């Protein structure tokens, strides 16, 4: 339990759009998943387009 990272995301809905809030969650969950899969290393960096792609898929699915 000591090595498990915690995800804490402050959310201010009056200053952020739903897309910005969801993007923050997606980025945090993506990093957490990379950590679980032991993909975090010195050169690790999140793909900026990845969160946007996931958000687009979610928003498209939600609107169907």
Backbone bond lengths (Angstrom), bond angles and torsions (degrees), N, CA, C in turn:
res aa  C-N    CA-C-N  psi(-1)  N-CA   C-N-CA  omega(-1)  CA-C   N-CA-C  phi
1 X - - - 1.450 - - 1.521 111.73 -
2 X 1.332 118.10 -26.81 1.464 119.61 -176.60 1.521 112.56 -68.32
3 X 1.334 118.32 -28.18 1.457 121.48 -175.81 1.522 113.60 -90.94
4 X 1.307 117.57 -3.18 1.459 120.57 -178.37 1.532 109.00 -79.65
5 X 1.342 116.71 122.44 1.471 118.42 179.25 1.520 110.84 -72.06
6 X 1.314 115.19 150.13 1.460 121.25 176.66 1.511 109.11 -101.46
7 X 1.305 115.90 144.12 1.460 121.45 176.20 1.521 107.40 -109.44
8 X 1.314 115.88 116.14 1.457 121.70 176.43 1.521 107.49 -124.25
9 X 1.304 116.32 118.52 1.456 120.80 -178.64 1.521 110.10 -122.17
10 X 1.322 116.72 113.01 1.461 117.89 174.34 1.513 108.82 -74.42
11 X 1.321 116.56 136.86 1.461 120.94 -178.66 1.524 108.48 -129.85
12 X 1.297 115.05 124.23 1.464 120.47 174.63 1.515 107.32 -118.17
13 X 1.283 115.82 98.45 1.457 120.01 -174.38 1.524 112.83 -66.42
14 X 1.323 118.23 -25.20 1.459 118.87 -179.18 1.529 112.04 -75.54
15 X 1.356 117.30 -15.18 1.461 120.55 -178.87 1.521 112.64 -114.09
16 X 1.306 118.46 -5.87 1.460 121.82 -175.81 1.519 110.36 -128.58
17 X 1.322 114.52 146.03 1.465 118.76 175.03 1.527 108.81 -80.35
18 X 1.314 116.57 164.12 1.461 120.87 178.67 1.530 109.66 -61.35
19 X 1.334 117.23 -35.84 1.459 120.70 178.87 1.530 111.41 -64.32
20 X 1.333 117.69 -40.31 1.465 121.32 178.24 1.525 111.01 -66.02
21 X 1.321 116.53 -40.82 1.466 120.55 179.19 1.529 110.26 -65.61
22 X 1.335 116.88 -46.46 1.466 120.10 179.33 1.517 111.54 -63.77
23 X 1.325 117.74 -38.07 1.464 121.01 177.64 1.522 110.48 -61.69
24 X 1.323 118.18 -41.13 1.471 121.22 177.03 1.528 111.00 -61.39
25 X 1.331 116.80 -43.60 1.464 120.51 177.54 1.523 111.24 -63.19
26 X 1.326 116.78 -44.58 1.461 121.05 -179.83 1.525 110.78 -60.70
27 X 1.330 117.18 -44.67 1.467 120.65 179.78 1.522 111.00 -62.44
28 X 1.328 117.11 -43.04 1.463 120.46 179.98 1.524 111.25 -65.75
29 X 1.318 117.59 -43.45 1.463 121.20 -179.36 1.522 110.60 -67.54
30 X 1.333 117.61 -37.95 1.460 121.62 177.55 1.528 110.69 -62.80
31 X 1.339 116.93 -43.95 1.466 120.63 176.98 1.529 110.84 -63.22
32 X 1.325 116.88 -41.86 1.460 121.11 179.77 1.528 110.46 -63.23
33 X 1.324 116.95 -42.93 1.461 120.97 178.84 1.529 110.36 -64.13
34 X 1.337 117.10 -41.12 1.469 120.64 177.16 1.528 109.84 -61.25
35 X 1.322 116.62 -39.27 1.468 120.04 177.83 1.530 110.21 -63.80
36 X 1.345 116.88 -44.72 1.461 120.89 179.44 1.532 111.91 -59.30
37 X 1.319 116.29 -35.89 1.475 121.81 -177.44 1.528 111.93 -89.16
38 X 1.334 116.93 9.72 1.468 122.32 -179.12 1.520 112.51 56.34
39 X 1.310 117.06 38.48 1.457 121.65 178.74 1.525 112.58 -98.21
40 X 1.323 116.87 -3.36 1.457 120.53 178.98 1.525 107.89 -80.93
41 X 1.315 115.65 122.89 1.460 121.57 177.48 1.520 107.71 -144.67
42 X 1.308 116.96 -178.56 1.463 120.64 -173.77 1.526 112.65 -57.53
43 X 1.314 117.87 -38.12 1.455 121.07 -178.78 1.517 114.47 -91.15
44 X 1.328 117.24 9.26 1.464 121.01 -176.43 1.524 110.71 -65.56
45 X 1.294 114.53 134.77 1.456 120.88 173.93 1.511 108.31 -150.28
46 X 1.285 116.03 142.25 1.454 119.96 -177.93 1.519 109.95 -77.40
47 X 1.322 115.95 138.95 1.454 121.92 176.26 1.528 107.82 -73.15
48 X 1.317 116.61 117.85 1.463 121.70 -175.63 1.525 111.48 -60.12
49 X 1.323 117.01 -37.08 1.464 120.78 -177.72 1.522 112.88 -74.21
50 X 1.332 117.05 -20.73 1.462 120.58 -176.21 1.532 111.95 -61.22
51 X 1.313 117.55 -46.95 1.469 120.75 -179.64 1.522 110.43 -63.92
52 X 1.340 117.08 -39.84 1.453 120.34 178.92 1.525 111.34 -64.35
53 X 1.323 117.21 -40.62 1.462 121.25 178.92 1.529 111.09 -63.90
54 X 1.328 116.84 -44.29 1.462 121.35 179.14 1.525 109.84 -62.85
55 X 1.331 116.56 -42.87 1.467 120.89 179.14 1.519 110.81 -62.95
56 X 1.325 118.25 -42.73 1.459 121.51 178.80 1.529 111.29 -61.47
57 X 1.331 117.07 -42.36 1.466 120.85 178.73 1.529 109.67 -63.26
58 X 1.333 116.27 -44.38 1.465 119.80 179.66 1.530 111.28 -62.19
59 X 1.328 116.95 -47.55 1.464 119.79 -178.27 1.521 111.12 -64.53
60 X 1.322 118.02 -36.93 1.464 121.01 177.29 1.534 109.66 -65.71
61 X 1.329 116.72 -44.79 1.465 121.48 179.17 1.529 110.92 -61.89
62 X 1.331 116.44 -41.86 1.467 121.78 -178.33 1.534 111.28 -64.68
63 X 1.315 117.28 -32.66 1.460 121.01 -177.08 1.521 113.91 -85.27
64 X 1.321 118.05 -5.46 1.478 120.14 179.19 1.505 111.53 -76.49
